[in-house]
Amino acid sequence: MSPFLFVLVMEVLTLILLQRIEQNGGFSYHWRCDRIQLFQLGFADDLLLFSKADPNSVRLFKEGLTVFAELSGLQANLQKSNLILSRSATPLRDTLLAILDFQEGHLPLRYLGLPLLASRLSVADCRPILQKIEARIRGWDGIVLSFAGRVQLIKSVLSALQVYWAMAFILPKHVIKEIEKRLRNFLWKGSIETGYAKVSWKQVCRPVNEGGLGIRDIHALNKSLMSRHLWRLIAQERSSIWVNWIFHYRLQHYSVWTISTRSGTWGWRKLIRLRDSLRPCITYRIGDGTSFSLWHDPWHARGALISHFPLGPQHTSLPTTAPLCMVILEESWNWPSVTNMESIDITHELPTIHGGPDRILWTGPQGSFSAAAAYTVFCPPGPTVGWSSLLGGTFKIPRHRFILWLAILGRLSTMDKPWLQHLGPTCVLCQEDVMESHEHLFFMCSYATRCILAIRRVVSFHWPYSSWPTVIRWASVRWRGKHVVCASYRALLASLVYHLWRERNLRIFQHTTRTAEDIARTVVSDIRDLIICKTS
């Protein structure tokens, strides 16, 4: 059955149940469901029915399902259908099970891949997502992956595994740390085993123009995805059942901005605390004032008035439930006469009335709300690095770029590192009695200089012949831009650094050597193939 056809069929079931509820005065809605007449929810091919735990209500559901089965031929699968009761309904357990002939279910249970629970989300509840990440990583154990390959798998596969959970829950901090631990170990070790990290995970998660690899910060990503729900409340999307329920039972006469963060469920408190981070990016554009609360919405420059002037309703004789339109007349402000100084302050800083319907606008850099826009709120941009141009763009070989990134940060395992100094000061490339360091390898080493000279005999380009930091600054400025020539030179630098480092490792661990001319030919071949690939 097609999804659309299934939805139409489920509408028939809804009408059958609704008709019986209206005709039968004995039906009792589930707790906090009567105001919006909520008695069912449908997801995919699943159906959730809600009522008070009394025989009359449950019997009505049974009769409706029976009529629906006779009309459509679709019957509830008794082996997969569960009746979930609260503790207070335990005395009626046998009676209700006999009416429905369902199995008894208990919370928490897994539904659509997520835990359905009535308590705080625990680390144990999140164990499935950790196990799924571990299983994926173990599945790649026998595959030889470069650092760049692991980065790509983290971005495209492993990071996507927790997105589904991050859209439904604000994950516990311990769970986020455990996820980051697994991703970090996979990046540097290639497995879930703990290994030495060359660069802090915090820096890895920074954007490329800030010196990172562009992997999303899980904590900020979780908040940005959950803020989508908060935005729906702020924007008053009443077409959503969840938003409608929140307005009727959680907010009532308050708004998202003034309701207490200390009451409600654990998940609700976590969600509502995100509001202060979103507030600077939200603007209330006053139209006719019918959609905004006078005292609880932050349409005023000072924010929600009730927070700054708690006695305002008393001094102005305007109730706390008053809509903003009570002080608007013909697109002009029409405040009652007041003598209290606080109330006078309010009327001296009034915003412009634009007319038409009220609008709530996202004023962030992107212009409209999205999870990506919210991510920049929870992970604000930091200072950029000048050498990011050497790593950006699509004209690159990923594994070369990664080694260049480590070399720029000074995080390659050269012999000058304290834990490697016992191996001796001799450079394996030039065989000189000098401590191996980034400064020496790139490009004070005579072997590296011969490689550059060999490349310049084939490719004509300027070279500063200076210290490694100077080379980085020079190349960042000289080879900046999108032109294919500049992009080719940047790729050449990355390829040269990569092959010098690879040659160094081959000499140490496999005792093989190549001449400077061999390195030059390999670098030139890499760039030639890259140009052909990108321009063909």
SEFITI-890203 format. One record per residue: x, y, z of N, C-alpha, C in turn. Coordinates in pm, whole numbers, plus 50000, padded with zeros to 5 digits. Example, Ala and Ser with C-alpha at 12.3 -4.5 7.8 and 13.67 -1.06 7.14 Angstrom:
2
513194943150780512304955050780513204967050780/512854977550708513674989450714512905000350787/
***
This chain:
536
500854988150000500005000050000500895012450000/500585021949913501375034149905501175042550031/502175050850069502025059250188500805068350184/500545074250066499405083250056498095075750076/498005063850016496785055950030496605051650175/497725048450242497645044350383497125055950469/497585068050440497125079750516495625081550499/495135079750377493695081050353492915070650431/493435058450434492755047750508492745050750657/493865056150709493925059550851492965070950886/492705079650789491715090250811490335084250834/490055073350764488775066550784488685061250927/489775055250976489795050251113489585061751211/490235073051186490075084751274488615089051281/487965089551166486565093751162485665083751234/485975070851221485185060651291485305062451442/486545064151489486765065751634486155078851683/486325089451606485785102451646484255102051655/483635095251561482175094051562481705086851687/482405076251724482015068551842482275076451971/483345084351972483615092652090482515103052109/482075109151998481035119452007479685113452043/479415101351996478125095152023478075088452160/479235084752211479295077752339479795087452446/478945091052537479325100452642480245094552746/480535081652738481355075252840482835075452812/483245081552700484675081652668485405092252751/486555088452806487375097652886488745099052820/489105111352792490405113952728491545110952826/492685108252768493905106552847494225119752917/494985118853025495375130753102496015141053010/495535153453017496025164752939495855162652788/494765156752749494485154952606493105159952567/492275163552667490885166852636490745180352566/491585190252599491425203552539491665203552389/492555195252342492825194552198492245181752138/491455174452218490785162252172491765152552105/492835149952175493875140952123493595126752173/493365117752080493155103752117493945094152029/494615099251925495435090351842496555097951774/497635090751747498765095751669499185084751573/499485088351453499935078551356501295082251301/502215072651302503545074451245503835062651154/504175065851028504445055250930503245045750928/503475032950958502355023450959502005019351102/502355027751198502035025051338500915034151385/500235029751490499115037451544499195037451696/499085049251756499045050751900497665056051939/497005049352032495695053652081495825057252228/495175068352269495275073252407493875074552467/493755070352591492505072652665492795070652813/491835074452894491925071353036491775056353053/492425051053154492385036553175491065032453240/489985032753162488695027853212488085018853105/487295008953145486744999153049485915005452938/485125015652966484275021552863485105027452749/486155034752782486995041052679487735030552597/488295020652665489035010252594488095001952507/486894999252558485914991652479485514999352353/485425012352362485095020452245486195019252139/487445019252181488545017252085488435003552019/488114993452098487994979952044486884979251939/485754985451969484644985351873485014992751745/485715004051758486135011651640487105003751554/488044996651616488994988451541488294976851471/487264971351536486504960351474485754965151351/485084976551362484354982151246485334985251133/486484990951166487484994251064487994981750994/488194970851071488654958351012487624952550916/486344953750950485284948650862485214956550731/485504969650738485414978050619486654977050530/487834976250591489074976950514489814963750502/489534954450593490284942050595491604943150669/491894954850726493124956950803492844954750950/493544945251009493344941851149494614944651229/494434947751355495574949751445496284936551468/497604936651458498414924751485498504922951636/497814912851688497724911051833499084907751895/499984901451816501294897951870502214910251881/501924920551802502764932451803502094944451869/500864942551916500124953651978500234952752129/500484964152192500694964552337499744974252404/499374970852526498604979752612499534984352724/499764997352732500665002952832499845010552935/499995006953060499205012553169500105019953268/499535030053332500235036653442500085028153568/500845031253670500785023453794499415024453860/498775036053846497465037953910496395029153848/496635024253726495625016153656495875001253673/496804997453758497134983253775495924974753815/495014979353903493844971053938492964967453818/492974975653713492144973053595492904965553486/494094961353515494964955353414494294943653344/493844933753418493264921653357492014924853277/491184933853328489944937453257490244943853123/491174953253120491504960352996492204951252896/493074942452944493744933052854492744923452791/491734919552870490714910352818489864917052709/489604930052724488804937252624489554938152491/490824941952496491584944152373492244931552319/492534922152408493264909952371494674913252322/495244924252377496614928052343497564922452447/498864923252417499884920052517500154932552601/500624930352723500964941752808502364946752776/502484959852761503784965952736504214974552853/505494977452859506034985552969507014995752914/506995007552973507975017852939509235015653022/510415018652969510635023852833510645012652729/510255015952609510345006752496510845014252375/511355006952277511905013252157510795015152055/510735027352001509715030551901510355039251794/510285034851669510915041751557512405043951581/513035034151648514465034751671514895042951791/513935048851862514255057251978513565051852103/514125054552220513455050052343512225058452373/511115051852395509875058552436509795057052587/509965067852660510075066952805509355078652871/509045076652998508325086853075509195092553186/510505091053172511425095953275512615102553207/513565106553284514755113253232515565103753144/516075109053033516915101152943518235098153012/518545085453025519755081353096520825076752997/522025074753049523115069752967522785055852915/522135047752999521755034152957520765034552841/519865044252841518895045552731519595048652599/520735055452607521465059452486522505049252442/522565038152512523545027952477523425023152332/522205021852276522095017152136522855025752036/522865038952054523575047451958525075045451971/525565043352093526995040652111527375027252050/526505017352067526765004152009526745004751856/525865012851800525785013951654527065020251598/527575030451667528825036851623529985026951633/530035019551744531095009651761531034998951653/529814994551620529664984151518530164989051382/529865001351348530345006951221531875007551218/532455012051328533915013251333534564999551324/534024989751395534574976151389534434970251249/533394974251178533214969351041534284974250946/535004984850984536084990250900537454986050948/537534976851044538814973151103539804967951000/539334959850905540254953650809540584962450691/540074974650688540284983550574541374993750609/542354995050520543415004850542542905018550497/542695027350592542135040550564543155051350599/543275061150514544115072650545543385081550645/544115091150702543465100650792542335107950721/542565111750596541535118950521540315110150498/540535097250475539405088050458538595086750585/539275086650698538555085850827537745098550852/538325109950817537595122550833536305122250752/536405117250629535225116850544534165107350600/534585095950654533635086550714532995092450839/533755099950916533195106451035532125116450994/532415124350891531475134650847530215128750784/530385118450701529265113550621528505101950685/529165094150770528525082050825528355083050976/529445084051049529375083451195528625095351254/528845107251201528135118951254526645118151226/526285111651115524865110451080524125100951172/524855091551235524185081651319523525088051441/524155098451497523565104551616522625115951585/522535120151458521655131351422520205128051453/519785115651424518405111551449518055112951597/518985108651683518785110051828518845124651869/519775132051810519955146151848518765154751809/517935150051716516735157451678515585155051775/515695144451857514605140751946514905143552093/516175143052132516555144752273517735154352284/517805161252396519045167952434519865157452508/520905152752442521665141352491522425144952619/522515135552714523325138052834524775140852797/525425149252876526805153052847527735141052843/527475131252931528335119352932528215111652801/527015111052746526805104052619527555111252507/527475124552506528195132252403529695129952415/530205129452538531635126952557532015113052507/531135103252529531415089652483531395088952330/530465096152268530425096452121531695102952067/532065114352125533275121352081534515112652102/534535105152210535665096352237535825085952127/534705080152083534765070051977535175076151843/534655087951813535035094551688536505098651691/536945103651805538345107851818539285095951803/538955084751869539795072851859539835067551717/538695067951648538665063151510539525072151421/539485085151442540265094251360541765091651374/542245090351497543685089451519544205075151526/543325065751563543775051951580543205042651474/542065046251416541425037651318540575026851380/540365027651512539555017751583538915024751703/538215016951786537605022851905538565023052023/539755017552004540745017552112541335031452129/541635034752253542185047952283543575049452223/543805060552157545105063252096545535077652121/546765080652083547305094152101546695103451998/546135114552045545525124451956546545135251923/546795137451795547765147451754547225161651771/545905163251758545265176351769544035174851858/543775184651941542615183952031541325182951950/540355175952007539085174151937538365187451919/538555196352013537925209552002538395216751877/539705215851848540215222451728539805214951602/539745201751609539305193851494537915198151450/537075201651547535675205151518535495219751476/536565227251465536435240951416536345240851263/535735251151203535695252051056537095252850997/537205249850869538505249950802539145263750808/538355274250792538935287750794539375292150933/539065283851035539535286651170540605276751215/541095268751120542185259651150541765245651187/540495242051166540015228651198539745220451073/539035209251093538695200450982537235201550940/536465209651010535065211550971534125200751019/534575192151112533665182351173532755189651271/531475186351269530515193551354530705189951501/530665200151586530695198151731529365192051774/529405180351837528185172851866527285180351963/527885186552063527085193752163526335205352098/527035213152016526385224351946525375219351843/525695208251775524775202651676523495197851743/523635191451859522465186751933521555198451971/522145209152022521355220952060520695227451939/521415228251828520855234751709519695226651652/519795213451654518705205151604517495205851697/517735205951827516615206951922515985220851920/516765230851884516205244451880515165245851771/515115236451677514055236451576512695235451642/512605227151748511335225851821511005238951893/512025245251949511805257852020511365268751922/511945268751804511555278651703510095276851663/509645264651654508245262151618507305267851724/507735267351850506935273451956506975288651946/508165294051923508295308651913507485313851794/507555306751681506835310851561505355307251565/504935300451673503515297151695502935288951579/503615278151544503145269351437502055260151492/500865265251504499765258051567499295245951487/499745244551362499355232751284499995220151339/501055221651417501725210251480500955205951605/500695192951617499995187751735500815190451860/502125188451850502985190651966502955205252010/503075214551916503035228851949501685232452011/500625227251953499285229952005499145224852148/499695212852173499625207052308500415215652407/501605220052366502435228252454501735241252491/501085247652395500385260252422499215258152517/498535246852506497365244452590497735239952732/498785231952744499055225752874500355230152941/501325235052864502585238852925502705254052938/502465261352829502615275852833501395282652893/500225278752846498955284652890499005299952873/499055307652983499045322252971500455328152963/501465319652966502835324552957503305323752812/504555327652788505175325752657506465317852677/507075314252566508345307052573509385314852652/509275328252649510305336752706510165338952856/508985336852911508785340053052508435328053139/508165316653079507825304953160509065300453237/508855295253355509965291153441510745279553380/512055279853397512895268953349513075258153456/512415259853570512565250353680511405240653692/510355242753616509185233953624509075225753496/508345214853504508165206253387509125194553387/509055186753282509905174853272511355178653245/512225168953260513655171253238513905175953095/513285169452997513485173252858512975187152828/511825190752887511265204052865512175214852924/512695212553043513575222453106514845224553023/515395213652972516585214652888516295222552761/515125220052701514765226752577514545241752599/513815245252704513445259252724514675267752761/515715261352813516925268852847517725273252725/517365268252609518045272552486517575286252440/516475291252497515855303452447516775315552455/517565316552561518435328352577519485329152467/519915317552416520895317452308520285321952176/519005318752156518335322352030517845336752029/517615342352148516955355452156517615366352072/518965367752069519545378751990519265377851840/518875366051792518645364251648517175365051611/516305368751706514865368751681514315382851698/513515387051602512885400351605511375398751593/510655406151679509195406451673508775418751592/508205416351476507755427251388506255429351411/505925440551470504545443051513503675446751394/502565439351379501575442351276500325447951340/499345438951363498125443351431498135440251580/499165432651627499305429851769498435418751822/497685411851737496775401451786497495388551824/498685386351769499405373651792500415374551905/500715386551953501745388352054501125391052190/501795385952294501375388952430501985402252474/501165410752532501625423952574502735422952677/502595413952774503525413352886504575402352874/504285391852798505175380152800506035378352676/505715384852566506545383652445507545395252437/508755392652386509805403152383509715412152260/508575418052238508415427452126509045440952157/509235443852285509805456552330511335455652331/512005467052321513475467252319514075461452446/513335462352557513845457252685513555442452705/512845436252612512485422252627511065420852678/510765409252737509425406952792509185416652907/508135424652897507905435452994507645430153134/507015418453145506675413153277507935410053357/509055407353286510315404253355510955416753412/510745428253348511355440753393510405449153478/509105447753451508105455653524507015446353577/507335438653681506345428953732505045435453780/505085448253816503865455153861503185462753747/503695460953626503115467853511501635465253492/501165452753498499725450153482498875457653585/499395458853707498655465753812498615480853786/499735486453743499795500953723499045505553597/498955496853497498305500753371496885495453360/496485487053456495155480653452494985471853328/496105466853276496075457453164496445443653216/495585433653203495835420553262497075413853202/497625404353276498825397253227498545389053103/497275385953079496915378152961496585386952840/496755399952853496355409252746497205407452621/496565407252503497325407352378497845421352350/498835422452266499435435452236498445444952169/497465439452099496515447952026495675456652120/495695453652252494935461852346495525475952361/496765477852318497365491252327497655496752188/496995491152086497155495951948495785500151896/495735511851835494495516851776494825523251642/494295517251536494495522451400495975524351369/496745513651395498175513151365498975523951438/498475527851556499205537251641499115532351785/500075536351867500075532352007498975539852082/498295532452170497175538152245497225532952389/498265537252462498445532752599497535540752693/497055534252798496255541652897497115551952969/496505562053021497235572453094497825566553221/499125568653240499805563153357500675574053418/500915572853548501785582253619502995575353679/502955562053685504085554653740505295555753646/506485558053703507675560353622508045548153538/507875536153593508195524153516507335523253392/506045525953408505125525353295505435536253193/505865547853241506235558653150507465554653068/508415547853132509605543153061509225533852947/508225525452969507785516252865507335523852742/506525534052762505915541252650506895550452578/508075552952637509055561652572509965554052476/509915540752477510805532652394510015523152305/508925527552252508055518752175508565516852032/508525504551980508955501951842507905506351741/508245505351615507355509351507506265498951484/505055503551455503965494651417503905494451264/504015482451206504095481251060502755478350995/501775474151073500485470551015500515456550955/499335451350922499255437850870499395427650980/499635415050947499775404751050501105405951124/501125401351248502365400951325503315390751262/504605393451273505605384251218506755382651316/507265370451324508445367651405509555363851308/510635371451308511685370151207512975365151268/513665356751192515025352551227515985362251161/516745369451242517615380051189519075376051188/519345362951195520715358351186521285360551047/522575357351028523225359650898522535352550782/521905340850808521285333250700519945339050657/519315347350738518065353650699516815346050735/516905333150751515755325150793516245314050883/515335309050969515765299051066516005285650998/517055279051040517355265251001518295259651107/518465246451106519385240451201520805245551178/521155247751051522495253051020522665267251074/521595275251065521655288851119521785288551270/521065279451334521145278351480522505273151525/523155265051440524465259651476525485270851497/525385281351415526315292551431526055300151560/524865298551617524545304951746525235297451858/525145284051855525705275951963527195272951942/527675274951821529105273551794529535285851715/529635297251782529885309951711531235310051641/531325317151530532605317951456533705323851543/534895318451527536055323451599537015330351505/538195333751553539185340351467539655331151355/539775336451238540235328551124541755328251119/542285318451046543725317251028544065320650883/545185327150864545555331550730545865320050636/546345308750692546755297650606545615288450564/544385291850602543255283150565543085282250414/543555292450340543435292050194544245280550134/545265275750208546065264650158545315251350167/544255251050248543515238650270542125238750208/541585250550179540215251450131540085248349983/538825248549937538545246049796538435231249765/538055228349642537885214449597539085209349518/539995218449484541155214749403542255209749496/542135197349540543075192049638542995176849641/544035170849699544045156449726543885155049877/542785149149924542465149450068543585144450159/544225133250124545265128150215546465137550222/546745144550112547835154450112547455166250200/546215170650188545765182150265545845179350414/545495167050455545505163850598546925164750655/547895159050583549285159550632549785174050633/549395181850533549765196050533549175203150654/547935199850687547285205750805548065202650931/548475190050948549265186251066550625193351065/551215194550947552525201050939552425215850975/551375222450930551185236650962551005238551112/550265229351175550045230151319551245225351400/552235219451332553405214151402553095201551481/552185193151432551745181451507552205168151446/553065168451346553645155951297554635150651400/554795137651406555635131351509557105131951470/557655143951470559075145751438559925142451560/561225140651537562125135951642562345146151753/561965158651731562165168651836561095168051943/560085159451924559065157852027559705151152149/559355155452271560005150352392559995135152402/558945128652357558835114152371559575106452260/560185113952165560905107452055562375111452050/562805120352139564175125352133565215114552160/564815103752227565765093052257566195085352132/565475087252020565805080151896566985086351823/567435097851868568625103851809568305116251729/569335124851709569105137751643569305137551491/569705126351433570035126051291568795126351203/568815134951101567725135551002567905124150903/566885115850885567005104150798566985108050650/566575120150618566515124350478567855129550428/568465138550506569745144350462570945138050532/570695129450633571745122550708572665132150782/572205144250807573005153850882572705152651031/573705156151111573565155251256572805167451307/571495167651280570655178751319569315173151368/568765179351470567495174551526566375176251424/565685165251396564575165851300563415173651361/562925183551287561795191751330561015196051207/559855202151230559095207451117559905218051044/560605226351119561415237051061562485231250970/563065219951012564145213950932563585206550810/562565198450830562005190650719561415199450611/560775210550651560045219150556560575233650565/561625237850494562325230250394563805233450405/564335233250531565735236050554566615223950524/566015212250518566735199850489567275200350346/568515196450327569115196850193568405187550097/567885176450148567115167250063565835173950015/565135181050104563925188150065564235199149964/565375205849983565765216349888566005210449750/566665198749744566905192249614565585188349548/564595184349630563275180949575562635193249510/562725204649579562145217049525562835220949395/564165219949392564905223549271564535214349155/564345201449185563965191949081562575194949026/561665199049115560305202649070560345215248986/561165225049027561225237848955561835236348815/562585225448794563095223048659561985218748564/560855213948623559705209648542558605220148545/558355225648664557295235548684557935248548731/557685259148660558275272048695557405279248798/557975281948915557255289549018558265295649114/557865306149180558725312849278558705304949409/559815305749482559915299049612560745307549706/560285309549830560985318949920562265313649981/562475300349987563645294450052563865300650190/562875299350274562935305350407562405295250509/562145300050630561665291350736560245286450706/559845275550773558525269550749557385279350777/557365286550889556285296450909556255307150800/557435311250754557475321350647556935315650517/557275303250487556755296750366555235296150370/554685292850487553225291950501552585305550475/553125315950540552555329350521552695333850375/553855331250317554095335450179553135328450082/553005315350096552125307650006550665311350026/550285314450152548895317950181548485330650108/549435339950093549145352550025549375351349875/550495345349837550885344849695549955335749614/549495324849673548695315049599547235315149641/546785326349691545375327649729544535329949603/543305324549602542405326849490541905313849428/540925315149339540285303549278540885299749143/541795307749092542375304948961543085291348964/543005284048854543545270548849545055270448875/545755281048839547205281548863547495282249012/546785291249082546975292449227546565279549298/545445273749255544985261249316545995250049291/546625249949173547625239649142548865241149229/549285253449254550455255749339550155251649484/548945254349529548585250049666548595234849676/548065228249574548075213649572549505208349563/550365215549491551765211549480552455212049616/552215222849691552805223949824552345212449914/551045209449911550525198549994551115185249952/551255183049821551825170549772553285169149812/554035180049804555455179649841555605176449989/554835183050075554885180250219554515165750246/553475161050180553015147250200554105137350162/554715138850045555695129049999557005129950075/557375141750122558545142750208558315135250339/557145137150397556825130250522556715115150499/556155111150388556045096850356557425090750334/558295097950265559645093050242560385091650375/560195100950462560815100150595560355087650668/559055084650665558525072850733558975059850667/559045059550534559505047550463560955044450500/561765054550515563175052350551563315047150693/562455051850782562545047550922561975033550941/560805030950884560075018650915560255007550812/560545010950687560705000650584562095000450522/562925010050562564335010550518564455011050366/563565018450302563635020650158563915035350132/564565038250021564905052149990564545055549846/564265068249824564045073649690564865086349675/565245089149554566015101249530565095113349525/565695125149530564925137549522564205138449388/564845133349282564215133549150562975124549149/563025113249221561845104549229560685111749298/560985118649406559945126149477559365136849385/560235143949313559775154549224558855149049116/559245137649056558395131748952557035127749008/557025122349130555755118249192554865130349219/555445141149270554675153249299554085159049170/554925160349068554455165848940553365157048881/553535143948892552515134648840551195136348915/551255138049046550035140149126549285152649079/550015163449059549365176049021548835175248879/549585168748789549115167248652547805159248649/547765148248723546545140148727545385147848788/545685155848892544625163648957544045174048861/544925180748785544445190848690543585184448582/544025173048531543245166048427541895161848482/541895156948607540635152248668539665163748690/540165175148736539295186348771538855194548650/539645194248543539305202648427538685194948312/538645181748322538075173748212536555173448220/
***
